[in-house]
Amino acid sequence: MRLNHKGHKECTKCAKFCVLRDGLVYLVVKLLVLKTKIAITALASISPLGKNPEEIWRNYLSNKTLISTQEFNGKTQFVATIPAEIRQEIEDLRKSEIKYKALDETVLLSILVSRQAIKNAGWKTSDNFGINMGSSRGATQLFEKHHQEFLETGKTSTLASPTTTLGNISSWVAHDLKNNGPEISHSITCSTALHSVLNAVAWLQSGMATKFLVGGSEAPLTAFTIAQMHALKIYSKEENTAFPCRSFDFTKTKNTMVLGEAASVACLELGENPKALAYIEGIGYATDDIEHNISISDEANCFQKSMKMALQNTNLEEVDAIVMHMPGTLKGDTSEYKAIQKVFIENPPMLTTNKWKVGHTFGASGMLNMELAILMMQHNQFIGVPFAEAQKPRKEIKKVLINAVGFGGNAVSVLLSKN
């Protein structure tokens, strides 16, 4: 052991990457993350916004929400659904092969967006890229169907277990793409998609992979899932309003979260790339010291830490916008805003969120935030919240920070740059 320039004990075997503090070894993220650029060479999504970039951007330019109503167990609920024509594509995929017939919608959505992403990136199946896709709720629709069947008959189908395991998202995507790279699945609630980015960055920077497909998929629009959100008293009951989800509205007096369905993935590659849509310039993560299962601290300490980590090599003035998590809840919205004020003090960047338009897509939401960030940089146009206070526009949008956090206070921040 030896002391480094900051007075910390270092391991002489790998001094570049770890320091010993209080007897524990920590990864030095600052050194690891910035060693080599990570290029985002393609991104694909299916959401209430549509599935192609032109359609998605047109929908963002509109000040109308994509949240509508639907019946669940005889009760009308606010939800954000994917367009009918895309739902037909899901059913066509289900019928295309006998082995796809029993798959959950989270998996089918993942297959469709993954096919599109690697096509856009120009990847070949022989590239053996890594795959890390997750979901907050997993095979929600299928699990509930099998459980209901068990309650009614005392029996369940042969494929109930393999088609509802969390890992079947990444494994079925790998099977469909005929890929032999590493497969990872996880559930870190609503920050799942951005945690897949963290994992991929570590793999790419370590040299264990040169390409990674990352993202999240969520199909949570079921009566039971919505009932769970109502039980938490966070679901929207807005009446006579054009915007059922009031994310980034600090005048609201009640929670207004609405669920949406989506899947989104990105192709990440190590190093500079002429195809790059954007680059990952910094990553940050932290876990809050929570008081109960769904709490977050008043000033979102987890977000303060994750944002500071992602921005540790960046002047705060360079950050042009933040795509916030902002789920439309009283505590969630205000705590994240306070965290931003703590980090940026008197000169915050432009702030926005997409939950008012597409609802909260749980494990896929962080990747939809990344999509919005990239679109704003590509078009050099800020997409604000129509009922929020107007913000002074920046001349150019070159760097955007994106946030995500979920139950358990597990925050992730990712800084994207145009070049």
N, C-alpha and C positions, 0 to 999 in steps of 0.2 A: 504494500500500500504506500501511497505518497500523497502529499497535499497538492491540489491544483491551484490555479491563480485566484480562485475565490475562497480558498481555505478549506475546501471540502476534501475528504479522503477519496482517492481514486483507486480503482482496480488497475494494476499495472498490465494486466493481460488485455484489457479492452478499454483503455483510458478514454478513447474518443467517445464511447457510447454510454458509459455508466459512471455514476458517482455513488459513494456510500454515505448515506445520511441516517443517523440514528440507527445504525445497524442494518438498514434496508437498502437494497440496490434499486435505483430508479433509472429509467431510460432518459437520456438527455434529448428531449424532443427537438430542442432548438438546433442541435447539430444534425440530428437524423433527418428531419423534415426538409431542411433547406439544402441538403447535399446535392440533390438532382431535381430538376423540375418534373412535375407530374402533369401531363397533358390530358385534357378531356377531348378525345377525338371524335366522339359521337354521343348522342343522347336520344333516347326514344321514350315515349310515354303514351299511355292511354288513360284518359281522365275525363271529367265532364267538359273539359276544354276541347276535346277531340283527340286526334292522334298525329296530325302532321303539323310541322312548325308554322306554316302559313295560317292554317285554321286556328291554331292555338294563339298566335299573335293577334289575329283579328278579334278573338274573344277577349283577350286582355285589353284591347283598345276600347272595348265597349264598357260602359259604366253599369251594365246590367248584371245582376248575379245569375249564376247558373243553378242556384238552389231552387227546388220545386217541392211539391208535396206528393206523398205516396201513402197508400193504406198498409198498415201493419196490424194484424189482429183486430181489424175493424176500427183502428184509430188512425187519424191522419197525422203524418209526421213530416217534418222538413228533412229532405235529403238532397244530395247532389249525385246524380247518376250519370253514367257514361251514355253517349248517344245510342239510339236504337240500332243504327247501322253497324256500329262497332260491336254491339252485343250479338248481332247476327254472325259476325266474324268469329266470336268466341264459340258459338254453337257449331259453326262450320268446322272449326278446329277440333272440337270435341268429337265430331262425327268422322273426322278424317282418318283416324286410326282406332282400332278397337281398344287399345290400351289407354287411350286418352278419354274414353267414355266415362270412367269413374273418377276423374280428377276434379279437384276443387277449382273454383273460379280463380283463386289467387295464383294457382299454378298455370292455368291456361292463359291468363293475362300476362304472366311472366314470360311464357314461351313466345307469345306474340311480340312483345316489346323487345325481347332479346334477339329474336330473328332480325328485326328492323335495325337495331343498334349495331350489330356486327356487320350488317350489310352496309350501313352508312359509314362505318369505320374502315371497311375494306378488309376485315379480318377473315382468315381462313380457318376451318376447323383444325387443320394441322398445326396451327399456332399454339395449341394447348395452353390457352390463357386460363387464368384463375376465374372462378365464379363465386361471388359472395352476395347472396340475395336473402333478405329476411322479411319478416312480417310481424306486426305487433300481435294480432289475434290469430294468425295462422289460418287453417282451413275452416273458417267460421261456419260457412253455409253447410259444408259436408259433415262436419262434426255434429252440428245441431240436428241434421237430418238423421244421422246414424243413432244419436242418442234418443231421439224421439221414437225411432223404430224399436229400440231396445225397451223403452218404457211401455210401448204398446204390445210387444210380442214376447219380450224376454230374450230375444235373440238379436244378433246383428250380422251384417254381411261379412263375407270373407275378407274383403279389401278395406274394411273400416279402419284398421290400424295403419297399414302402410300409406293410405291416402290422406291421413290426417296428421302424420308426423311433420314437425316443422321442417326437417331436412329435405322433405320431398320437393320443395320449391327449387332449390339449387340443383338437386340431383336430376329432376325431370328436365330442367333447362339444359343441363350438361348432356343428358341423353338425346334430347331433340337436336342439339347443335353438334352432336357426335364429338364432344370435346373430352380430352383426357387430362385436363389440368386439375388443380386442387379445387374442391367444392366446399363452401362454408355456408352454413345457415345460422341465423340467430334471431332472437327477439329481445330488443332493448326498448320496448314500448314505442313511443312516438318518435324517438330519435334513431330508430332501427336503420333507416336508409343511410343516414350520415355516419353511423357506426360502421357500416360496410365500407364507406370511404376511408375511415381511419384504418381498418384492417388492411385494405388494399395498399394504402400508402406504406404501411409497415412492410408488407411483402415486397413491394416494388423497390423500396429503398434498401432492403436487405440483399437484393440481388437474387432472391428465390423465384422471382417472376418478372417478366417484362411487360405483361399486359393483364388487366383485370377487368371483368365485367361486374359492376356493382349496382345495387339498388334495393327497392322494396316493393311489395305488392300487398294490397289490402282490399278485401271485398266484405265490409262489415255491415252491410245494409240488411240486417235481419231483425225480426221483432225482439228477440232475446237481447241482442247487443244494444239496440236502442233503449230497451227497458233498463239495461244496466246503467246507461248514461243518465236516464231520468232518475234512477235510484240515487245517483251521486248528486242530483239536483244541478247539473251543469248543462242540460240540453235546452235548446231554444223553445220557448213557448210564445214567441213574438206574435202579435196580431196586427193586421192591417198595416203591414210595413213592406217596403220594397226590398229590404235587406234583413232577412231572418237572423243571419249571423252578423253581429255588430263588433267584429274584431277591430281593434284600434279605435274604439269609441269609448272614451273615458267618462262620458256622461251617462252611460247605461247604468241601470240600477239592479240588473239581474243577469245571470249567465245566459249566453246565447250560442253555445257551441252547436254545430250541425255536422253530421257525418257525411263523408263523401267516399267514393270508391275510385281506386286508381292503381296503376302500376307504372313504375318508371325506372329506367336503368341508364347507366353511363359507361362508356368505354374509357378506361384509364390506361395510359402508356407512359413509360419511363422516358424522360428526356424531351428535348425540343422536338416539335413535330409540325410540319407545314399544314396538317389537317386540323390542328388544335382549334377548338371552339373557345377554349379558355384554359388557363393553367391554375392548378391548386398551389397557392403561394404560402398558405399557413393553415394549420389545423389546431384545434383546441378542444379540450374535454374536461369535465368535472362533474362530481356528484354532490348534490346538496345534502345538508344535514337536516333531514325531514323529521317532522313531528308525527305525521301519520302517513298512510299509504299513498295519498294523492297530493300531499302538501308540497309547497315550494316556499322558500324563505321570502320575506317581504321585499327584499331588494335583489332577489334571485342571485344569491352568491355563486351558484353554479355557473350561471351565464357570465357573471363578472370574470370568473376564473377562466372559463373556456374562451371568451372573447380576448382576454389579455394574452392567453397562450397563443391563439391564432394570429394575434397582431404584434407579437413580440419583436419582430424585425421590420415593422412597418410604421411609418409616421401616421398618426391618427388622421391628419389632414388629407391623406391620400385616399382614405376610404370614402367613396362617393355615395354609397347606399348600403342599407341593411335590409335583407328580406327576413323579417322577424317570424318567430314561431306563432305568436298571437292567436290562440285558439278561439277567442271570443268569450272567455270566462273572465269574471271580475278579477280574481287573484292572479291568474296566469298572465293576463294582458298588462296589468299595472306593475307586477313584479319585474317582468322583462324590460319594460320601459324605464323603470327606476335603475335597473342594472346598466342599461345603455347610458343613462345620464351619469352614472358613477364612473363609467369607463371613458366617455367622451367629454364629460364635464360641460363646457360652454359652447362647444362647436360640434354638435352631432351631425352625422350625415343624413341624407334623405332616408326616410323610414317607410316601409310598406309591408304588406302581408297579402296573401291570396286566399285566406280562409273565408273571407266574406263572399268570395266568388265561387269557390270549389268545395267548401266545407273542409272538415278535418279528415284527412285520409290516413291518419294514424302512422303506420310504419312506412308508408310511401311519401309522407308529407315533406320530409327533408329533401328528397330528390326533386319534387315539384318546385320547392324553393330554389334549388340549383338551376332548374330549367328557366324559371322566371329571371333569375340573376343573369344568366347567359343571354337570354333574349333582350334584356334591357341593355346589355353591353353591345350586342350585335347591332341593335337599332338605335343605340345612343338616345334612348327615350325612357324616361322614368314612368313606371306604372304605379299610380298612387291609389289610395282608398277614397272612393267618391264622397263619403260622408265625413272624412277626416279633415282636419285643418290643412289648408294648402301650404306647401313647402317651397322654399326657394330652390329652383332647379340648378343643378351643376352644369357647367359648359360641356363636360364630357363624362361619361360613365365608364371608368377604366378598372375600378376595383370595387367589388361587392362582397360584403360579409353575409353569410347565411347562418341562421340559427335553427336548432331543433332541441326540444326537451320533452320528456315523457314522465309518466308515473314513476316515482322513485327519484325524481330530480336529476336524471342523467343527461346533462346538457352536452351538446356538440356545436362547435362553431367552425366554419370553413371559410377561408378567405380565397376568393377567386380573382384573378387578374386577366385582363384582355390579352396581354402578351408578356 
